[in-house]
Amino acid sequence: MTTIGPVEQWAHALDQHREWVRGWISDSETAARFDSDWGTKLQVVSAVAANLDAGDTTAWQALGVVFGDALALATDLPWGEVTDEYGTDPGIVANADMNAVVFPLTMLSKRAERGDPPDRDAILSLFQQVAAKAQELAQSGSSGESPDPTQQPEQNM
């Protein structure tokens, strides 16, 4: 049986990943926008990704958390924890009634591990695809509208 609930077990680990990524920001304007602007989050993810080794799974997963934060901001969907027979994992809950959850923690790390670490264009493309699918799933259970995550963020960082 699968259950979806609020983030509890993973809260500390997710915060640690966010802080690690935040440590890469040297510009005060970017730092000021980081918590509230999904485009800024994607810019930071892309910039940090350019400096990582493909085998640094923990670092890629930290970027996955911030990638997930950008998804949550752009789509107005919450983080949650999914528990099933295999354990508990954090994800962005698109539609709890349908058990529709996106798992950004490992989206980037899995690509890096298979020898294809995502660059800026791949990260933006993945974001657009996942955000569009998450919104589609979310709206299949409601009629609410969310911001348009298919718009390109500004290129400043």
N, C-alpha and C positions, 0 to 999 in steps of 0.2 A: 504494500500500500504506500502510495506517495502522499506526503503532506507538504504544504507550503505555508510557511509562517514568517514572522519578522526575523531580521538578522539578530542573532544572539550569539551563537557559538563562534561565528566568524567575525564579529564586530571588531575585536582587537586586531586581528590579522589584517583585515581590510584597512583599518586606520594606519597600521604600520606601513603597508604598501603605499598608501597615499602620501604619507610623510616622506618616504624614501624618494618618491617621484618629485615631491615639492622641493626636496633638497637640491635638485638639478636647476631650479629656477634662480637666475641671478638678477633678473630685471624686476624692479619693484612694481612696474605697471602690470606685467604679466602675473606676478604674485598676487596683486590685488584682484585681478579678474579670475584667477584660477578656480576658486570655489564656486563661482556662480555662472560661469560662461562656458558652455560646452565646446565652442570653437577654440577657446584658449586651451582647454584640456586636450583637445586633439592636436593642437600645435605643439604642446609640450610632449605628448606621447610620441609624435613624429620626430621631434628633435632628439629626445632621449634614445629612441629606437636606433637612430643613426649611429649611436656610440656604443651599442651593446654587442657582445659576442653572441652568436647564435645559440651557444650552449648554456647561457646564463638564464636558466629557467626561472629562477626566483625573480630576477629583474624583469623578465618578459611578463611574468604574472603580475608584478606590481603595475606595469603599464596596462595590463588587462583590466585591473581594478579601475584605473583612471579612465580607460576607454569605456568601461561600464558606467562610470559616473557621468561621462559625457552622454551616453545613451539615455540614462535616467533623466538627465536635465532636458535633453532635446525632445524626448517622447513623453515626459511627465509620468514615467512608469517607476515603480519602487524597486529597490533591492529587497530580496527576501532570501530565505533559506529553504532549500528543497531537501527533504529527508525521504529516503527510500531504503530498500534492502541493502544498498551498497554504501550508505553513509549520508552525510549532510554536506551540501555544497551551496555556496552563494550564487545568486543569479538575479537577473532583472526579470520581474514577473510581468509578462505581457497579458496573460489572462489566466487567473488562478482557477476558474471554473473548468478550463480546458487543460490544465497543467501545462500551459504554454510559458516556458521560461527560457531566457537566453543566458548562456553561461560565459560571460566575457573574461572571467579570470584566466581561462586557458586558450582563448581565441588566438591571441598573438603568439603565446609560447609554443603552441602545437605547430604553428607554421614555421617558427624559428627552428624547432627541434627537427623538423623534416628537411631542413636545409634551405628553407625559403623565408628568411626573416623579412617581415614586411617593411617596406619603405613608406615614405609619406603618401605616395599615390595609392599604394595598396591599403594602407590604413584608412584613408578617406573613402576609398571604394567599399571596403568591408563595412565601415560605419554606415554608409548610405544604404547598403543592402540589408544589413541587420536592423537598422532603425525602421526602414520601410516595412520589413516583415513583422517586426514587433508591433508597429502601429496597426498593421492589418489584423493581426491576431487580437490586439487589444480592442479594436473597433468591432470585431465580430461578436463581442459581448457587450458593447456599449455604443452610444452614439456621440460620445465626447470627442472634441477635436484637440489635437496637440500641435505644438510648433512643427514647422516643416524641417525635418532633419536632412533633407536632400539638398538644402542650400549649402553652398561652400562657405566655410568659415573664412574670416579675414586672414590674411597671410602674415600678420604681424606676430613677432615673439621677441 
